[in-house]
Amino acid sequence: MALKRRNQRKVEFNMSSMSDLVFLLLIFFMLTSTLIAPNAIKLLLPQSNSRTMAKQNVTVYINENNDYYVGERQVDENQLQSEILVELNRSHGGEDGTVVVRSDKNVPVQYVVNVIDAVNNINNETHQNHKVLLATSPKK
């Protein structure tokens, strides 16, 4: 007795649904990538050949007008230490963190030193070891 199968298996693979999925993903990534603003404050960073990478817990910006920004909030020089401490506690809890200084290349060094002093004062008061990194752009 010969039994025949009603459903025949096809060896072909249909790629049309896969190409639709790829185009949908492409559109999704194109739309979301335009919404990301990596630097909220436009700066011309100093140039360097070194490549030190670290997890950024707090970012302090100093623009060409010598204004301080912790994250995206503008702060006064007198409030700098307390704002950095609040951001370090919020972003990293009680562990050691990293403060990245993004300074315009025309800013006097004293303004960068003020941020370093603020972090050193936080380290002395809290007995922690937060680090300070100066962000640079690669040399051309």
MIPA-128632 format. One line per 2 residues: for each residue x, y, z of C-alpha. Coordinates in steps of 0.001 Angstrom, whole numbers, plus 500000, padded with zeros to 6 digits. Layout:
BEGIN
X:Y:Z | ... $
***
This chain:
BEGIN
500000:500000:500000 | 501603:503205:498848 $
500822:506252:500984 | 501356:509702:499561 $
501925:512787:501612 | 499498:515587:501062 $
501938:518365:501926 | 505015:518499:499828 $
508123:520084:501337 | 509732:522805:499300 $
513480:523193:499393 | 513402:526905:498471 $
513845:529679:501004 | 511835:532886:500702 $
514006:535947:501457 | 511344:538635:501037 $
510417:538760:504727 | 514102:538973:505690 $
514724:541950:503416 | 511662:543733:504884 $
513059:543204:508351 | 516476:544562:507350 $
514926:547724:505875 | 512819:548290:509000 $
515910:547965:511203 | 517835:550319:508942 $
515104:552956:509180 | 514905:552518:512954 $
518651:553018:513465 | 518779:555982:511089 $
516002:557741:513005 | 517398:557044:516467 $
520972:557988:515571 | 519899:561505:514560 $
518259:562031:517949 | 521463:561412:519912 $
523460:564513:520873 | 526910:563320:522052 $
528092:566754:523201 | 525481:569134:524465 $
528017:571969:524541 | 530101:572658:521456 $
533799:572830:522318 | 537071:572871:520446 $
539043:570367:522514 | 542829:570483:522748 $
544592:567891:520604 | 546621:564957:521869 $
548054:561644:520711 | 547199:559771:523933 $
544189:557481:524034 | 543022:557044:527610 $
539521:555619:527832 | 537493:555447:531026 $
533917:555070:532094 | 532549:558589:532365 $
530591:559118:535555 | 530464:562916:535570 $
531327:565301:532763 | 532306:568902:533483 $
532296:571276:530529 | 534117:574617:530391 $
533140:576665:527348 | 534959:579563:525678 $
533192:582043:528009 | 534711:580230:531023 $
531304:578958:532170 | 531145:575661:534074 $
528578:572989:533230 | 528140:569820:535282 $
526344:567503:532892 | 524151:569968:531043 $
523440:572311:533983 | 525374:575549:534243 $
526875:576040:537703 | 528787:578808:539431 $
532420:578285:540423 | 531402:578400:544110 $
528868:575575:543588 | 531181:573438:541462 $
532371:571113:544230 | 528905:570448:545632 $
527403:569812:542172 | 530180:567373:541238 $
529674:565549:544557 | 525927:565280:543948 $
526491:563894:540447 | 529142:561421:541650 $
526820:560130:544367 | 523903:559913:541957 $
525747:558191:539140 | 528114:555894:540997 $
526865:555548:544558 | 529636:555365:547144 $
532328:553948:544874 | 535228:555726:543197 $
534253:557511:540001 | 535732:559437:537123 $
535238:563125:536335 | 535919:563997:532701 $
536796:567634:532012 | 535855:568811:528539 $
537419:572221:528194 | 537600:574495:525188 $
541202:574803:523999 | 541200:578586:524564 $
540202:578340:528251 | 542970:579332:530694 $
544473:576462:532650 | 543276:577937:535955 $
539675:576964:535158 | 540690:573342:534611 $
542715:573438:537837 | 539607:574662:539672 $
537794:571467:538652 | 540767:569329:539708 $
540871:571121:543077 | 537146:570534:543561 $
537555:566798:542934 | 540614:566651:545230 $
538602:568360:547984 | 535821:565801:547490 $
538402:563003:547757 | 539790:564440:550998 $
536361:564896:552565 | 534886:561528:551542 $
538117:559460:551715 | 537554:558195:548184 $
539719:558169:545084 | 537803:559869:542272 $
539882:560464:539143 | 539978:563458:536818 $
540566:563069:533075 | 541019:565831:530527 $
539194:565091:527282 | 541101:565806:524075 $
540528:565375:520375 | 542921:563313:518249 $
545681:565120:516364 | 545215:565339:512638 $
***
